[in-house]
Amino acid sequence: MAAADLCPMPVFEYPSKHGSPSPFRKEILLENVEPAAIENLILSLNSEGFTLKELTISDTSQSTDDRKKNRRRQGKKRAQYAQMSRDRQRNRQKSLMAFVASQVESILCPLNIPYDLRLQSMIDAEGYVPIKELLDHPRVKGLVMETEDLIQALQGHQLLEVSVRAPCYRNRLLPFAPTHFITEPVHMVRQLPRQAVIVTQLEYWFSDENLATDAFLGRLIADGPLGYVPVKALLTFNKMRAIRASEWEVSEAATLSPLLEVSPDRGFIRRRQGTRSLSNSPQLSSSPPLFHLDLGKMSPPFFCSGDIPLASPSTQQAIRKQVEYYFSDQNFLFDRFLQQLGKRCTAEALGLDPGVSKDDVVQYGGWVSLDELVKFPRLATLKASAADLIAALTDSPIVKINQDGSLLRRSTPLPPVPPIVTEQGAKYGLSLPEHDDTSFTVMQYNVLADHLARENWFPYTSDDVRSWLRRRELIRREILYHSPDLLCLQEVQTFLVEKPDGTITTVKSGHLARENHMAWFGHWLRSAEYGFRYLRKTPYSGNPCQGLTIGNMVCWKESVFELIEEKDVSLSREIAKCFPESESGMKSSQMDKLCCRSVDHFCAGYGQVACMVRLRHRKTGRELVLATVHITANYQSPHVQVMQTQACLKALETFSSAASGSHSPGRIGRPSQPSKAPIILCGDFNCTPDSSAIQLIKQGSLSNTHSDLTTATEARLLLPYPNPKHSLNLQSSHDWQALKQPDSIPSLTNYTHNFCGTLDYIWTTSDRGLDITATLGGLPPEVLSKETGLPSSRFPSDHLPVLCQLKLV
């Protein structure tokens, strides 16, 4: 069989691995070819100068539907390398530059970014990616070799913006500072929002500037009913064809523009009545500019002769939305840069503007100069001027502009913030005070897993409030704002699947990867120079559950602490050890039925774990133990909560008192000095301060005649710890705050429509050289109940974080 006898498929040129198009690539359809003839076929192709890159053998016995699916799949693949004419009758090869630009467009697509962790590490706060970094991306690598070639391929693309700028990466000391650059200007690229590109293009087409010279569109307007232009006609324009816009996209985008009007059937677009000025001819008569500032309504400081050209209404809407976000409660309370800018601009304006006072900093956050605000990257991208800000924010309910139009501030006072409680008293601020080399901060936070943020559990919340994409940014901002040296998190969600070999692992790619929140936390924690350890819930059986599950994380700043040792504790297995076992380690067949019932009651169905690490403080060389736990929320069985708490304390006791000089399993660092290390225990105990589990931690023991324990014995259950007790002298940050400031507001760490109380704690051992020096106080119930309960638009979780400052003595 000769190669010439075969039926060739259409010829497509494609980029080779060396960056230049392959001059000859022929796909040949082989049907009913015997396997023995394949070797002769390859030799025949090689003799004619072809290089076999890929050989696909299809089974002719497959159904017609399967063959159609395969052809459609191959057609989509070929579409990457081919361009079709406007009449859809001819096609041609796509140039290498066009193919590279399409690949970069798909890389920067908003739908791809959540799944590309490598891209997330390169992208800055404004969505820009260094072009040099894209050369190593798998989709671009090998297509172009030099940065200049990639820049040339991307320039002129309608959806891609190339600029020379400094990457706006978030600083770790001043997180989310909007004008803090840490690198030199480089060539960068980002993908513009499709909807914004469509709106801008439509507004330009229907503007006086374009219609004065666009005879074709003028005829469409003159011939159309009531000045309407068919959307299908607009789709044939080169700009719309370049971005592959659909009829639905164009009509939806036109509804966002105040200058355009869409017909009821969404099939036609025209300029809104009052802004059109068309004559009978295709050329336009003279008409005033679309966007101008009515200076006659301004106060004298704004007055000048002539019109000032302003941004388009759609751009003004974007400016207003961005500025209102800057000064919203969600952003302003955790934006150190904006807070410091408000203090500085207010201090400079004192004495020059009678409307500015010192109290404005405390009450409103201070005044910010418009000239400084327009330098923020997001506003600079919109090319906003001070006049644009004034026109966009004139009637804003969020911000207020002063009389001369040079400053703006929040129009509403700052919301109440937790007080900072120290030994000298309570004061109001936004973060704990600065600390010396022997002090550090600890944060405890239950972040509320996404699959637990259910509507039936939080019926007073909207879908937007419960959205994980919105909540996770607020959580990250709050953590980075306080920048704790030690961090403990609960309800960190992950997704487990079973591999073909039977092992259970987390999902790291695909659409289920977005359910793996542990990977998201780990990615930005590493960027912020945190070390961490994650431990998911483990059933008593020992086999990890597939699907969604939650776990605990302990994190430490690697610049402050060094990891020495780590330990994972399953509370159910610790409890099961207290019951008699046979020599083989399995439950004895002669075990009493009462004991079997007790094991099932305390262990089966409970997967709570405790994660413990031993750390060394780099400045002082002192060691400490950090542990986090999440006790069961089954408040109807307080004896189970007591037993889990006792199991955690026993394991913590053993771990902290282990011989530090020995090399035990799990040892990571070098041996440490033999001493009793201070202990920090953080967690969501799901117990109020008057519960039996918390009394056990405080008092060191709990009588076996306690009502919560007698209910278990009355139910004919054996207690794994008949006399629960421990030797750790633990004090909570809440008790320290009540002792130092009896009049302070109690810390309510959980507030919903049917419960409010303290469930989260930070415990420390004060007798081992570790003292509490400051805490972040609580908020009054009227603040937490503003939206019925938590989570809310301001608070991303149903729990509030607990924060305190500790000192090694």
C-alpha positions in Angstrom: 0.0 0.0 0.0 1.5 3.4 -1.0 1.0 6.5 0.8 -0.3 8.2 -2.3 -3.2 5.7 -2.4 -4.5 6.9 0.9 -7.2 9.5 1.3 -5.6 12.6 2.8 -7.4 14.8 5.3 -7.2 18.7 5.0 -3.6 20.0 5.5 -3.0 22.2 8.5 0.3 23.9 9.5 1.0 23.9 13.2 3.7 25.4 15.4 6.6 23.0 16.0 8.5 22.6 19.2 11.3 24.8 17.8 9.0 27.8 17.4 8.7 27.8 13.6 5.7 26.3 11.6 6.1 22.9 10.2 6.1 23.2 6.4 4.4 19.9 5.8 2.0 18.2 8.2 -0.5 15.8 6.6 -3.2 13.9 8.6 -4.1 10.7 6.8 -7.3 8.8 7.5 -6.7 5.1 7.8 -9.7 2.9 7.5 -9.8 -0.9 7.4 -6.0 -1.1 7.5 -4.5 -4.4 8.8 -2.0 -3.9 11.7 0.6 -5.8 9.6 0.5 -3.1 7.0 1.3 -0.3 9.4 5.1 -0.9 9.3 5.1 -0.7 5.5 3.0 2.4 5.7 5.6 4.1 8.0 8.4 3.2 5.7 6.5 4.6 2.7 5.8 7.8 4.5 9.4 8.2 5.5 10.6 7.6 1.9 8.4 10.5 0.8 9.9 12.9 3.3 7.2 12.8 6.0 8.0 12.4 9.7 5.5 10.4 11.6 4.5 12.5 14.7 1.4 10.7 15.8 -0.5 7.6 14.7 -4.0 7.0 15.9 -5.7 3.6 15.1 -9.5 3.8 15.4 -11.7 0.8 15.8 -14.1 0.7 12.8 -16.5 -1.4 14.9 -17.3 1.6 17.0 -20.7 3.1 16.7 -21.6 6.0 14.4 -22.2 8.3 17.4 -18.7 7.6 18.7 -17.2 8.3 15.3 -19.1 11.6 15.2 -17.9 12.6 18.6 -14.3 11.8 17.7 -14.6 13.9 14.5 -16.1 16.9 16.5 -13.2 16.5 19.0 -10.6 16.5 16.2 -12.4 19.5 14.6 -12.1 21.6 17.8 -8.4 20.6 18.0 -7.8 21.7 14.4 -9.7 25.0 15.0 -6.8 26.1 17.2 -4.6 26.1 14.1 -7.0 27.4 11.5 -8.9 30.6 10.7 -12.2 30.7 8.8 -13.2 33.4 6.3 -16.1 35.7 7.0 -18.5 33.9 4.7 -17.4 30.6 6.4 -16.6 29.0 3.0 -12.8 29.0 3.2 -10.2 28.5 5.8 -6.5 29.2 6.1 -3.7 28.4 8.4 -3.4 30.5 11.5 -0.1 32.3 11.9 2.3 31.4 14.7 1.8 34.8 16.3 -2.0 34.5 16.3 -1.7 31.0 17.8 0.6 32.2 20.6 -1.8 35.1 21.4 -4.8 32.7 21.5 -2.8 30.5 23.9 -2.0 33.4 26.2 -5.6 34.5 26.1 -6.7 31.0 27.3 -4.0 31.0 30.0 -5.2 34.4 31.4 -8.9 33.5 31.1 -10.7 34.0 34.4 -12.0 30.5 34.2 -8.5 29.1 34.1 -6.8 31.1 36.8 -8.5 29.3 39.8 -7.1 26.0 38.6 -3.6 27.2 37.7 -1.6 27.5 40.9 1.6 28.3 39.0 -0.2 31.3 37.3 -1.6 32.4 40.7 2.0 32.7 42.0 2.9 35.0 39.0 -0.2 37.2 38.8 -0.2 40.5 40.7 -2.9 42.4 42.4 -4.0 44.1 39.1 -4.2 40.9 37.1 -0.9 41.5 35.3 1.6 38.7 34.6 5.2 39.3 33.6 5.6 38.3 30.0 9.0 36.8 30.7 7.4 34.3 33.1 5.0 33.2 30.4 7.8 31.8 28.3 8.1 28.9 30.7 4.4 28.1 30.7 3.7 24.7 29.2 1.3 26.2 26.7 3.8 28.7 25.4 7.1 27.0 26.0 8.7 26.1 22.7 6.5 28.3 20.6 8.5 31.4 21.1 12.0 31.7 22.6 12.5 35.4 23.2 10.5 37.9 25.3 10.5 40.4 22.3 8.8 37.8 20.1 6.1 37.2 22.7 5.5 40.9 23.1 5.2 41.3 19.4 2.6 38.4 19.3 0.5 40.0 22.0 0.5 43.6 20.9 -2.7 44.5 19.0 -4.8 41.7 20.6 -8.1 43.2 21.6 -8.5 41.3 24.8 -4.9 41.5 25.9 -3.2 44.6 27.3 0.6 44.9 27.3 2.3 47.6 29.3 5.6 48.4 31.0 4.9 48.7 34.7 6.1 47.6 38.1 4.2 44.5 39.4 1.8 45.4 42.2 2.5 42.5 44.5 1.1 42.7 47.9 3.7 43.5 50.6 3.8 41.1 53.5 4.3 43.9 56.0 1.7 46.1 54.5 -0.7 43.7 52.9 -2.9 45.0 50.1 -1.0 48.3 49.9 -2.4 49.5 46.6 0.7 51.5 45.4 3.5 49.5 46.9 5.8 48.1 44.2 8.6 45.7 45.0 10.2 45.2 41.6 11.5 47.2 38.7 9.2 48.0 35.7 8.9 45.1 33.3 6.8 44.1 30.3 3.5 42.7 31.6 0.3 41.5 30.1 -3.2 41.0 31.4 -6.6 40.0 29.9 -9.2 42.7 29.8 -12.7 41.8 30.9 -14.7 40.8 27.8 -17.8 42.7 28.9 -15.8 45.9 29.5 -14.2 45.6 26.1 -17.6 45.1 24.4 -19.1 48.1 26.2 -16.2 50.3 25.4 -16.3 49.3 21.7 -20.1 49.8 21.4 -19.9 53.2 23.0 -17.2 54.3 20.6 -19.1 53.0 17.6 -22.2 55.0 18.6 -20.2 58.1 19.6 -20.2 61.4 17.7 -16.5 61.0 17.0 -17.0 57.7 15.1 -20.3 58.3 13.5 -18.9 61.5 11.9 -16.7 59.3 9.7 -18.4 55.8 9.7 -20.7 55.9 6.7 -21.5 52.2 6.9 -22.8 52.4 10.5 -24.6 55.7 9.7 -26.5 53.9 6.9 -27.4 51.1 9.3 -28.8 53.6 11.8 -30.7 55.6 9.1 -32.2 52.5 7.6 -33.0 50.7 10.8 -36.3 51.0 12.6 -36.3 53.9 15.0 -32.5 54.1 14.7 -31.9 50.5 15.9 -29.0 48.5 14.5 -29.2 44.7 14.4 -26.9 43.0 16.9 -26.1 40.4 14.2 -24.8 43.2 12.0 -22.5 44.4 14.7 -21.1 40.9 15.1 -19.8 41.1 11.6 -17.5 44.0 12.5 -13.9 43.0 12.7 -13.5 44.1 16.3 -16.4 41.8 17.4 -15.2 39.0 15.3 -11.7 39.2 16.8 -13.0 38.6 20.3 -15.6 36.0 19.1 -18.5 37.8 20.8 -21.9 36.2 20.8 -25.2 37.9 20.2 -26.2 37.4 23.8 -22.9 38.9 25.1 -23.3 42.0 23.1 -26.9 42.6 24.1 -26.2 42.0 27.7 -23.1 44.3 27.7 -25.2 47.0 26.0 -27.7 47.0 28.9 -24.8 48.1 31.2 -24.1 51.3 29.2 -26.1 54.4 30.0 -25.6 55.6 26.4 -27.1 52.6 24.7 -30.6 51.2 24.5 -31.5 47.6 23.8 -34.8 46.6 22.1 -37.2 44.4 24.1 -36.3 41.3 22.1 -32.5 42.0 22.7 -31.9 41.8 18.9 -31.2 45.5 18.2 -29.2 48.4 19.8 -29.3 52.1 19.4 -28.1 55.3 21.1 -30.4 56.2 24.0 -32.9 59.0 23.3 -31.5 62.4 24.0 -27.9 61.5 23.0 -28.5 60.9 19.3 -28.0 63.7 16.8 -28.3 62.2 13.4 -29.2 63.9 10.1 -30.8 62.3 7.1 -27.4 61.8 5.6 -24.8 59.2 6.8 -22.7 62.1 8.1 -23.6 63.6 11.5 -24.5 67.2 12.1 -22.6 69.1 14.7 -23.5 68.1 18.3 -22.2 68.7 21.7 -19.7 66.2 23.2 -21.3 63.2 24.9 -19.4 63.6 28.2 -18.9 67.0 29.8 -19.0 68.6 33.3 -21.7 71.0 34.1 -19.5 73.7 35.7 -22.4 76.0 36.3 -23.6 73.8 39.1 -20.2 73.6 40.8 -19.0 75.7 43.6 -16.6 78.6 42.8 -13.4 76.6 43.4 -14.4 74.2 40.5 -15.2 77.0 38.0 -13.2 77.5 35.0 -13.9 78.4 31.4 -14.7 75.7 28.9 -15.7 72.0 29.2 -13.5 69.5 30.9 -13.5 66.1 29.1 -14.4 63.3 31.5 -14.4 59.5 31.3 -17.3 57.7 29.8 -20.3 56.9 32.1 -19.4 53.2 32.1 -15.8 54.2 33.2 -17.3 56.5 35.9 -19.3 53.6 37.2 -16.2 51.5 37.5 -14.4 54.4 39.2 -17.2 54.8 41.7 -17.4 51.1 42.4 -13.7 50.9 43.0 -13.5 54.0 45.3 -16.5 52.9 47.3 -14.9 49.5 47.8 -11.7 51.1 49.0 -13.6 52.9 51.8 -16.1 50.1 52.6 -16.0 48.3 55.9 -14.7 45.1 54.3 -11.6 46.9 52.9 -10.8 49.9 55.0 -10.6 48.1 58.3 -7.8 45.8 56.9 -6.0 48.2 54.5 -3.0 49.6 56.5 -1.8 51.7 53.5 -5.1 53.5 53.2 -5.3 54.0 57.0 -1.8 55.5 57.1 -2.6 57.7 54.0 -5.7 59.0 55.7 -3.7 60.0 58.8 -1.0 61.7 56.7 -3.4 63.6 54.5 -5.5 64.7 57.4 -2.4 66.0 59.3 -1.3 68.0 56.2 -4.7 69.5 55.8 -5.1 70.7 59.4 -5.2 74.5 59.5 -5.6 74.8 55.7 -9.2 73.5 55.5 -11.7 74.5 58.2 -13.7 71.3 57.6 -10.8 69.0 58.6 -10.3 68.1 62.3 -8.2 65.6 64.3 -11.4 63.8 65.3 -11.9 62.8 61.6 -9.1 60.2 61.9 -10.7 58.5 64.8 -14.3 58.8 63.6 -14.0 58.4 59.8 -10.5 57.2 59.2 -9.2 60.5 58.0 -9.3 62.5 54.7 -7.5 61.2 51.6 -6.2 63.5 48.8 -7.8 62.9 45.4 -4.3 63.4 43.8 -3.0 60.5 45.9 -6.1 58.4 45.3 -5.8 58.5 41.5 -2.4 57.0 41.7 -3.8 53.7 43.0 -3.2 51.1 40.3 -6.8 50.2 39.7 -7.8 53.8 39.2 -4.6 54.5 37.2 -5.6 51.7 34.9 -8.9 53.4 34.3 -7.0 56.7 33.7 -9.1 58.4 36.3 -8.5 62.1 37.1 -9.5 64.1 40.1 -12.4 65.5 38.0 -13.5 62.0 37.1 -13.6 61.1 40.9 -15.7 64.2 41.6 -18.2 63.5 38.9 -18.5 59.8 39.8 -18.8 60.3 43.6 -21.0 63.4 43.8 -24.0 61.5 45.1 -22.2 58.5 46.6 -23.5 57.3 50.0 -20.1 55.8 50.9 -17.7 58.7 50.5 -17.9 62.5 50.9 -15.8 65.2 49.1 -14.8 68.4 50.8 -15.8 71.9 49.6 -12.8 72.6 47.4 -12.7 69.1 45.9 -9.3 68.1 47.0 -10.0 65.6 49.8 -12.5 62.8 50.4 -13.4 60.6 53.3 -16.0 58.1 54.4 -19.4 59.6 54.8 -20.3 57.3 57.6 -18.3 56.7 60.8 -16.1 53.7 61.2 -17.9 50.6 62.5 -17.0 49.6 66.1 -13.8 47.6 66.3 -12.6 45.3 69.1 -10.7 47.1 71.9 -7.0 46.2 72.6 -6.8 45.2 76.2 -3.4 45.5 77.9 -2.2 45.6 81.5 -2.4 49.4 81.3 -6.0 49.4 80.2 -8.2 49.1 77.2 -7.8 51.3 74.1 -9.4 51.2 70.6 -7.2 50.4 67.7 -7.1 48.2 64.6 -4.3 45.8 65.7 -2.2 44.7 68.6 0.7 47.0 69.6 4.2 46.4 68.3 6.2 43.8 70.3 9.8 43.2 71.0 12.1 40.2 70.2 10.7 38.2 73.2 7.0 38.7 72.3 4.9 37.2 69.6 1.2 37.0 68.6 -1.2 34.0 68.3 -4.4 33.8 66.4 -7.2 31.2 66.7 -9.8 31.1 63.8 -12.5 28.8 62.7 -13.0 29.7 59.1 -16.3 27.9 58.4 -15.9 25.3 55.7 -17.8 26.0 52.5 -19.8 22.8 52.5 -20.9 23.6 56.1 -22.1 27.1 55.1 -25.6 25.8 54.3 -28.7 27.9 53.8 -30.8 25.8 56.3 -28.1 26.4 59.0 -27.8 30.2 58.2 -31.2 31.1 56.7 -30.6 34.8 57.3 -27.7 34.9 54.9 -27.7 35.4 51.1 -25.9 33.3 48.6 -23.3 36.1 48.1 -22.6 36.2 51.9 -22.1 32.5 52.0 -20.0 32.4 48.8 -16.6 30.9 49.5 -14.9 33.0 46.8 -16.0 36.2 48.7 -15.4 34.8 52.2 -12.0 33.5 51.5 -10.6 36.9 50.5 -11.9 38.5 53.7 -10.4 35.7 55.7 -7.0 36.0 54.0 -7.1 39.8 54.4 -7.9 39.6 58.1 -5.1 37.1 58.8 -2.5 39.0 56.8 -3.6 42.3 58.4 -2.9 41.0 61.9 0.0 39.0 60.6 0.2 36.6 63.6 3.4 34.8 64.4 1.4 31.6 65.2 -1.9 30.7 63.6 -4.4 27.9 64.2 -7.3 27.2 61.8 -10.2 24.9 62.0 -12.7 23.7 59.4 -10.2 23.9 56.6 -11.9 21.9 53.8 -10.3 19.4 51.5 -11.6 16.8 48.9 -10.4 13.2 49.0 -10.6 10.7 46.1 -9.5 7.1 45.8 -6.8 6.3 43.2 -6.9 3.2 41.1 -4.4 1.5 43.4 -6.8 2.0 46.3 -5.0 4.9 48.1 -6.8 8.0 49.2 -5.4 11.3 48.2 -6.5 15.0 47.8 -7.7 16.4 44.5 -5.1 18.7 43.0 -6.4 19.3 39.5 -9.7 19.4 37.7 -13.0 21.1 38.6 -13.0 19.4 42.0 -9.7 21.1 42.9 -11.6 24.3 43.9 -13.1 22.3 46.8 -9.6 21.6 48.1 -9.3 24.7 50.2 -6.2 23.4 52.0 -4.2 23.9 48.8 -5.5 27.5 48.6 -4.5 28.2 52.2 -1.1 26.6 51.7 -0.4 28.5 48.5 -0.7 32.0 50.0 0.6 31.0 53.4 3.9 29.9 51.8 4.0 33.2 49.9 3.7 35.0 53.3 6.6 32.9 54.6 4.5 30.7 56.9 5.3 27.1 57.6 2.3 24.9 58.3 1.0 21.5 59.0 -2.5 20.2 58.1 -4.4 17.3 59.7 -7.8 16.2 58.4 -10.4 14.4 60.5 -9.8 10.7 60.7 -12.5 8.2 61.5 -12.0 5.7 64.3 -11.8 2.9 61.7 -8.6 4.6 60.4 -9.7 4.8 56.7 -10.0 8.3 55.4 -13.4 9.3 54.2 -13.8 10.1 50.5 -15.3 13.4 49.4 -15.4 16.6 51.4 -13.9 16.6 54.8 -12.4 19.2 57.2 -9.3 19.4 59.2 -7.0 21.6 61.4 -4.0 23.7 60.5 -1.1 25.0 62.6 1.0 27.7 61.0 4.1 29.5 62.2 6.2 32.3 60.7 9.4 30.7 59.6 11.3 33.9 60.3 10.2 33.8 64.0 10.0 30.0 64.7 11.7 26.8 63.7 10.0 23.5 63.5 11.5 20.8 65.7 8.9 18.0 66.1 5.4 17.3 65.1 2.7 14.9 66.3 -0.8 13.9 65.0 -3.4 12.7 67.5 -6.7 10.9 66.7 -8.9 11.6 69.8 -11.1 8.5 69.1 -8.0 6.2 69.0 -6.7 7.8 72.2 -10.0 7.1 73.9 -10.1 3.5 72.6 -6.7 2.8 74.2 -8.4 3.2 77.6 -10.5 0.1 77.1 -9.1 -3.4 77.6 -7.6 -5.1 74.5 -6.3 -8.5 73.7 -2.6 -9.3 73.3 -2.9 -9.0 69.5 -4.1 -5.4 69.9 -7.7 -6.2 68.7 -10.7 -6.2 70.9 -11.1 -9.4 72.7 -14.0 -11.7 71.6 -14.9 -12.1 75.4 -15.1 -8.4 76.0 -18.2 -7.4 77.9 -21.0 -6.0 75.9 -21.0 -3.0 78.1 -17.5 -2.2 77.1 -18.3 -2.7 73.4 -21.2 -0.3 73.7 -18.9 2.3 75.3 -16.3 2.0 72.6 -19.0 2.5 69.9 -20.5 5.4 71.8 -17.3 7.4 72.4 -15.4 6.5 69.2 -17.6 5.4 66.3 -18.7 8.4 64.3 -16.2 10.8 65.7 -13.2 11.8 63.7 -11.8 14.7 65.7 -8.1 15.2 65.7 -5.4 17.3 67.4 -2.4 18.6 65.6 0.7 19.4 67.7 4.1 20.9 66.9 7.2 21.7 68.9 8.8 25.0 67.8 12.0 26.9 68.7 11.9 30.7 69.0 14.7 31.9 66.8 15.5 35.1 68.7 15.7 33.5 72.2 16.3 29.9 71.4 13.4 28.9 73.7 11.1 26.1 72.8 7.3 25.9 73.0 4.5 23.5 72.1 1.6 24.6 69.9 -1.5 22.5 69.5 -4.9 23.0 67.9 -8.1 20.9 68.3 -11.7 21.0 67.2 -13.9 19.3 69.7 -17.2 17.7 68.6 -20.2 20.0 68.3 -22.5 17.4 69.8 -23.5 19.5 72.8 -26.2 17.1 73.7 -23.5 14.6 74.8 -21.3 16.7 77.0 -19.6 13.6 78.4 -18.2 13.0 74.9 -16.8 16.5 74.8 -15.2 16.0 78.2 -13.6 12.7 77.1 -12.3 14.2 73.9 -10.9 17.2 75.9 -9.2 14.8 78.4 -7.7 12.8 75.6 -6.3 15.9 74.0 -4.8 17.1 77.3 -3.2 13.7 78.0 -1.6 13.6 74.6 -0.4 17.2 75.0 1.0 16.4 78.4 2.9 13.4 77.0 4.2 15.4 74.0 5.4 18.4 76.0 7.1 16.4 78.7 8.9 14.0 76.3 12.7 13.8 76.7 13.8 16.7 74.5 17.3 15.3 73.9 16.2 12.0 72.5 15.6 11.4 68.8 12.0 10.3 68.8 10.1 9.5 65.6 9.0 12.6 63.8 12.0 14.6 65.0 12.9 17.2 62.4 15.3 19.6 63.9 18.3 19.1 66.1 17.9 17.9 69.7 16.7 20.5 72.2 17.5 21.2 75.8 15.6 19.0 78.4 13.0 21.3 79.9 9.3 21.7 80.2 8.4 23.8 77.2 5.5 26.4 77.4 2.3 25.2 75.9 -0.2 27.1 73.7 -3.5 25.2 73.1 -5.9 26.8 70.6 -9.1 25.5 69.2 -12.8 25.5 68.8 -14.0 23.6 71.8 -17.7 24.0 71.0 -18.2 24.5 74.8 -19.2 27.7 76.7 -17.1 28.8 79.7 -19.5 27.2 82.2 -19.4 23.8 80.5 -17.8 20.7 82.1 -15.1 20.5 79.4 -13.9 24.0 80.0 -14.1 23.5 83.8 -11.8 20.5 83.4 -9.2 22.6 81.6 -9.4 25.5 84.1 -9.5 23.5 87.3 -7.3 20.6 86.3 -9.8 17.9 87.3 -13.5 17.1 87.2 -15.3 15.0 89.7 -16.8 11.7 88.6 -20.0 12.8 90.3 -20.4 15.7 87.9 -23.9 15.7 86.3 -22.4 15.5 82.8 -20.5 12.3 83.7 -23.3 10.7 85.8 -25.6 10.8 82.7 -23.2 8.5 80.9 -23.1 6.0 83.8 -26.8 6.1 84.0 -26.9 5.2 80.4 -24.8 2.1 81.2 -21.7 3.4 79.6 -18.1 2.9 80.8 -16.1 6.1 80.9 -12.6 5.9 79.3 -11.4 8.4 81.9 -13.4 7.8 85.1 -11.6 10.6 86.9 -10.6 13.1 84.3 -7.6 15.3 85.3 -4.4 16.8 84.1 -1.3 18.6 85.5 -1.2 21.6 83.1 -1.7 25.0 84.6 -3.7 26.5 81.7 -5.2 30.0 81.5 -7.3 31.4 78.7 -6.9 34.8 77.1 -10.6 35.5 77.9 -10.0 34.9 81.7 -6.9 37.2 81.5 -8.9 39.9 79.8 -11.7 39.7 82.4 -9.0 39.8 85.2 -7.3 42.9 83.8 -10.4 44.7 82.6 -13.5 43.5 84.5 -15.6 46.1 82.7 -14.6 44.9 79.2 -17.0 43.3 76.8 -17.0 39.5 77.0 -15.6 37.9 73.9 -18.5 36.3 71.9 -16.7 34.2 69.4 -19.9 32.7 67.8 -23.0 34.6 67.0 -25.9 33.2 65.0 -29.7 33.5 64.9 -30.2 30.8 67.6 -27.0 30.9 69.6 -24.4 33.4 70.9 -21.5 32.6 73.2 -17.8 31.9 73.5 -16.6 28.7 71.9 -13.0 29.5 70.8 -10.1 29.7 73.2 -6.4 30.3 73.4 -4.9 28.5 76.5 -1.4 29.1 77.8 0.7 27.8 80.6 1.7 30.8 82.7 3.9 28.7 85.1 6.3 27.8 82.3 7.6 31.3 81.4 4.9 32.4 79.0 2.8 35.5 79.9 -0.2 37.1 78.2 0.5 40.9 77.6 -2.4 41.9 75.3 -5.6 40.6 73.8 -8.1 41.7 71.2 -11.4 42.3 73.0 -14.9 41.4 72.0 -17.6 43.3 70.0 -21.0 44.2 71.5 -24.0 42.1 70.4 -25.7 45.0 68.6 -22.7 45.0 66.2 -22.8 41.3 65.6 -26.6 41.2 65.2 -26.7 44.0 62.6 -27.4 41.4 59.9 -29.1 39.0 62.3 -25.9 36.9 62.8 -22.7 35.6 61.4 -21.5 35.2 58.7 -22.3 38.6 57.3 -21.1 41.1 54.7 -18.4 42.2 57.2 -17.6 38.9 59.0 -16.8 36.0 56.7 -17.3 33.2 59.3 -19.8 32.3 61.9 -16.8 32.4 64.3 -14.8 35.5 65.3 -11.0 35.2 65.5 -9.3 35.2 68.9 -6.0 37.1 69.1 -3.5 37.7 71.9 0.1 38.7 72.4 2.4 36.5 74.5 5.8 37.2 76.0 8.6 34.7 76.9 9.9 35.4 80.4 
